[in-house]
Amino acid sequence: MDAFYASVEQAAKPSLRGKPVVVGGLGPRGVVATASYEARRFGVHSAMPTAQARRLAPNAAYLVPRFQLYRAVSNQVMELLARLSPLVEPLSLDEAFVDLEAGGRADDTASAREIGERLRTAIRAVTGLTGSVGLAGSKMLAKIASEEAKPDGLRVIEPGTERELLAPMPVRILPGVGPATADHLRRAGMTTVDDLVAAGEAELVRLLGRAHGGSLHHMAFGHDDRPVVAERDAKSVSVEDTFDVDLHDRVRVRTEVERLADRCVQRLRGAGRSGRTVVLKVRRYDFSTLTRSETLRGPTDDPAVVREAAARLLEAVDTTGGVRLLGVGVTGLADYTQEDLFAQAAGELAADGRAAAGEAATARDDRAGPADGPRPEPPGTPEDPAARHWHAGHDVHHDTYGHGWVQGSGVGRVTVRFEEPDSAPGRVRTFRIDDAALRPADPLPLVRNPADYSSWPASLPKSRSGPTSSGGESRP
C-alpha cells in the first residue's frame, strides 16, 4: 500500500487530499510513522523525529495514528490477497508476499501482469486507496519491484534480467543489510550490489562471517530461495509508550504500567490469544533499558492478572532519576486460558468481605473485577468531559454538527473540522474541551458502499499446470 497511514487519513479527511500529511508521535520525542508523498517532497520520511519534520514541512497536517481504522482497511486488503493464494505472508498492516504459483495462477509474465493489474483495481474499489504491486520469481525481487512501482504502479522483473537490475543498486537494497553492515562494506570499498559480486564469496565471508557473507553473495546474484510462509505466528504481544517528559512520580509510573497492561490485554484478546509470561520494559532517564519478567502458572488473558504481575515487576526496578519509556508485554502465547483459581477465590473472598461491610455495591475493586466486564473509569479518563485528551486527527461527534476530526487543542479549547470521507471539505469550529455535546467517536469506513468482490478472483487466469503443493519459489 502507498504511504498507507497517511493515505488512509487523506481518504478519511477530504480537506487533506493533495496536501502534506504526517502521521506519528506529536510530542517532543515523537517519531514519524508515515508521510504522504506531498510531505516527502519536503524531505520528511518515516523514522524521522517529528520535531525535525515540523522544521522541514511546517504547514503539513500532523496527526496521531488511528490503528483501529488502519487494521480494518488492512483486513480488507488481506482478504483479497487470501483469495489469490493459500500462501500469503503479511509483513505488516500494509505489505504482504503472495505465492501465485501456490494459488494455481501466473503461468507466464502476461498472466502475472493481468493478475497484478486486477488486484490493484480491486484494492481501489474496496478501500478507495492505491497499492503498488511487484511481481518476480522470489521474495527479494518482488519486494524490490514493488518499491520501484510506487506510487500506484506495477513492475514485473522478467526472468533472466535479475543480475542486470541489481548491479547498480546500493547494497542496502538486499535483505539483511542494515546501516552497520552497509558502513562495514563501504569501508571495504563496496557500495553497490555489483561490488559484492566482484568481491567474491570468500571476501564477503571474511568480512561478515560464513552465514551472512554467503547469504549476501547468493542474493547479489538475484537468488533468494526463501519460501512464502502463510503462518507467521506471533511470539509475543506488547505495547509501550515514550513520554514527552520523564516520569519521576512513582505513583504515576505505576498508573502508566497498569494502563499499558490493559492495552496489552486488549491487543492479546483481539488476536484471540493468551499468554503465560508477563514482561515489563523500563527505559530510564539515561537511556539504560531494563526488562523484567514473571511466568504465571498458566496462560491468561485476564487484565487483572497481567496488571498485578506488571506491578510486581515494577517494584523490583529502580526508577530514581526518571523514566522516559514504559512497556508491558506478554509472551508464551497460547490459544486457551487457564483460570487462576487461587486469585479468583481471593477475589470472591474480598468481595464477600466488602458486602459484609455494606460496601459491595459501591466499592468494587476494579483489579478484582471480571475479566470480560467493563472496568469502572477512574477520574481523569475520557468519560470526564473536562479531562478528555483531544488528539489531532482523532474522530469526534457533535450533537449538532455531526462527525468530524480534531485539528488541534489547547488552552481549554478544541478545534474540529466537520467532514466525512464522502463529503466535501468541511467547516471548522472551536469548542470548550468540556462541551457536553462533543464526544469521541469511532472512525467511519473510507468507502460507504465498496464494490462487491465476493466472487473474486473467479475471472482471473488459471495456470495451465495448476497449483503446486510445495509452496516453493514462484515464477512471475
Secondary structure, DSSP 4 states (H G I P E B T S, - for coil): --SHHHHHHHHH-GGGTTS-EEEE--STT-BEEEE-HHHHTTT--TTSBHHHHHHH-TTSEEE---HHHHHHHHHHHHHHHHTT-S-EEEEETTEEEE-TTTTT---SHHHHHHHHHHHHHHHHHHHS----EEE-SSHHHHHHHHHHH-SS-EEE--TT-HHHHHTTSBGGGSTT--HHHHHHHHHTT--BHHHHHHH-HHHHHHHH-HHHHHHHHHHHTT---PPP-S----SEEEEEEEEEEEE--HHHHHHHHHHHHHHHHHHHHHTT-EEEEEEEEEEETTS-EEEEEEEEEEEE--HHHHHHHHHHHHHTS--TT-EEEEEEEEEEEESS----HHHHHHHHHHHHHHHHTT-TTT---GGGS-TTSPPPPPTTSTTSGGG----TT-EEEETTTEEEEEEEEETTEEEEEE--TTS---EEEEEETT-TTEEE-PPPPS-SS----TTTTTTS---SS---SS--PPP-
